Amino acid sequence: FPSCSGLTPEQKQYPCSDLNNTQFMSSVLDVTSPDLVVFTGDNNDGGAFLGVENSVKHFLQPTLSRGLDFAAVFGNHDEEANLDRS
């Protein structure tokens, strides 16, 4: 899968950001049907567009909507803005 391909004109303003990677993630999940999804840090851009908490909800949405189990590790960009590791 080429990431960030097939973006709408609006999404092209923010290539490969938390605003459009969910479509890519949805495609991958549909094809692979994983038992577990592991997010390994730097899952968003520090919430520059949506705020960190909303960004986390946004990137998890494709996984949660499919009822898949997941594990997440937060990286340095995930804790930028208003969310910390505690």
N, C-alpha and C positions, 0 to 999 in steps of 0.2 A: 504494500500500500504506500503510495507516495503521500507523505503527510502534507496537509494544507493544500491539497489539490482540489479543484472544484469549488473554490470559495466564491461566495456571493460578492458583489461589489462592496457591500458594507463590511464583510469579513476581511476583505483584502486590505482594509485600513490597518488591521492588527494581525498580520500574518503569524501563524503559529503561536497565538496567545491563548489564554484560557477562554477567550470568547469564541474560538472556533475549533479547538482541538477535540471538543466533545463529539463532533460529527465524525472525525477520524476514529476516535475511540469506539463509537457506536458501530462503525463498519468492522473494525477489528473484532469486537466482541461477538458480532453476529456470525462472522465467518469461523472463529476459533472455538466458540462455546466453552470457555475455560471453567474449571472447577474453582479456581482461586485467582483473583486479580491482585497483583502486588504493585503498589505505587512506591517508587524508590527515592522520593525526595525531589524538591524543586518542581512540584506538581503545578504550580501556577507562577505568575510573574510578580508576586508580591502584592497582588490585589490592586494594581494600578488602575484597573478599569471598573471592577465590581466591588472592591473591598475584599479583604482576605476571607472572611467567613462566608460571604456569598460565593466567592470564587471556589472555595473548597466544596461547597454544596453543588456548584455548577459542574466541576470536573468529576465528582462522584456520581452525578445523576445517571449516566449511561449504565454504570455498574449497579446502582441501587434499583433502578427501574426494571432490571432483569433479575433481581433477587439473587445476585451473585455474592459469594463471600469475598471479602477483600481485606488486605492489610495495607497500612500506609505508614511510611516513615517521612517525617517532615525535614526538609532541607533548609538552608539559610534563606532562600527566597520565600519560602512558605511562611517564615516568621516575620518577614518584613511587614511594615505597617502595623496593624493592630492585633495580631495573633502571635502568642509565644508558645514555646514547646511545653510549658507546664499545663 
